[in-house]
Amino acid sequence: MNVELITSEDLKQFKNEMLSEIKRLIGTPQGQSKQWLKSVEVRKLLNISPGTLQNLRLNGTLRFTKIGGMLYYKLADINKLLEGGAL
């Protein structure tokens, strides 16, 4: 039976490698923008109030996806809205 000792330094190195890999997998690559935006991000981007954003949702001007209690908007849909000049 072959026994290998694991030191605290080995564990620290493993942790750093694991965190780097997780960040790489879930992070947005440099130079690319997000595909989905939260309500706060959309309001800042369009410079509108929460009520205006709600009206855009209710009248079907801006599509959204609800996951849990959060609302998400496709960046492509927001770009189409801006190109159409609806705001």
C-alpha positions as CSV (number, residue, x, y, z in Angstrom):
1,M,0.0,0.0,0.0
2,N,1.4,3.4,-1.1
3,V,0.9,6.3,1.3
4,E,1.2,9.9,0.2
5,L,1.2,12.8,2.7
6,I,-0.7,15.9,1.8
7,T,0.6,19.1,3.4
8,S,-1.2,22.3,4.0
9,E,0.8,23.9,1.2
10,D,-0.6,21.2,-1.2
11,L,-4.1,22.0,-0.1
12,K,-3.5,25.8,-0.6
13,Q,-2.2,25.1,-4.1
14,F,-5.2,22.9,-4.9
15,K,-7.6,25.5,-3.6
16,N,-6.0,28.2,-5.8
17,E,-6.1,26.0,-8.9
18,M,-9.7,25.0,-8.2
19,L,-10.8,28.7,-7.7
20,S,-9.0,29.7,-10.9
21,E,-10.8,26.9,-12.9
22,I,-14.2,27.8,-11.5
23,K,-13.7,31.5,-12.3
24,R,-12.6,30.5,-15.8
25,L,-15.7,28.4,-16.3
26,I,-18.3,30.9,-15.0
27,G,-16.6,34.2,-15.8
28,T,-17.2,36.3,-18.8
29,P,-14.2,36.2,-21.1
30,Q,-12.3,39.5,-21.5
31,G,-13.7,41.7,-24.3
32,Q,-17.1,40.0,-24.4
33,S,-20.2,41.5,-22.9
34,K,-22.9,39.8,-21.0
35,Q,-25.8,38.1,-22.8
36,W,-28.3,38.7,-20.0
37,L,-28.8,41.8,-17.9
38,K,-30.6,42.3,-14.6
39,S,-33.2,45.1,-14.2
40,V,-30.8,47.5,-12.5
41,E,-28.3,47.1,-15.4
42,V,-31.0,47.7,-18.0
43,R,-32.3,50.8,-16.2
44,K,-28.8,52.3,-16.0
45,L,-28.1,51.4,-19.7
46,L,-31.4,52.9,-20.9
47,N,-31.5,55.7,-18.3
48,I,-35.1,54.9,-17.3
49,S,-37.0,54.6,-14.0
50,P,-38.2,51.3,-12.5
51,G,-41.8,52.2,-13.5
52,T,-40.8,52.8,-17.2
53,L,-39.1,49.4,-17.2
54,Q,-42.2,47.8,-15.8
55,N,-44.3,49.5,-18.5
56,L,-42.0,48.1,-21.2
57,R,-42.4,44.6,-19.7
58,L,-46.2,44.9,-19.4
59,N,-46.9,46.2,-22.9
60,G,-44.6,43.6,-24.4
61,T,-42.0,46.0,-25.7
62,L,-39.2,44.4,-23.9
63,R,-39.1,40.6,-23.3
64,F,-37.8,39.2,-20.1
65,T,-37.2,36.0,-18.2
66,K,-37.9,35.5,-14.6
67,I,-35.7,33.1,-12.6
68,G,-36.7,32.9,-9.0
69,G,-37.3,36.5,-8.0
70,M,-34.9,38.1,-10.5
71,L,-35.8,39.4,-13.9
72,Y,-33.3,39.1,-16.8
73,Y,-33.3,40.8,-20.2
74,K,-31.4,39.7,-23.3
75,L,-28.9,42.3,-24.4
76,A,-29.9,41.6,-28.0
77,D,-33.5,42.6,-27.3
78,I,-32.3,45.8,-25.6
79,N,-30.1,46.7,-28.6
80,K,-33.1,46.1,-30.9
81,L,-35.2,48.4,-28.8
82,L,-32.5,51.1,-29.0
83,E,-32.2,50.7,-32.7
84,G,-36.0,51.0,-33.2
85,G,-35.9,54.3,-31.3
86,A,-38.9,53.3,-29.1
87,L,-37.5,55.1,-26.1
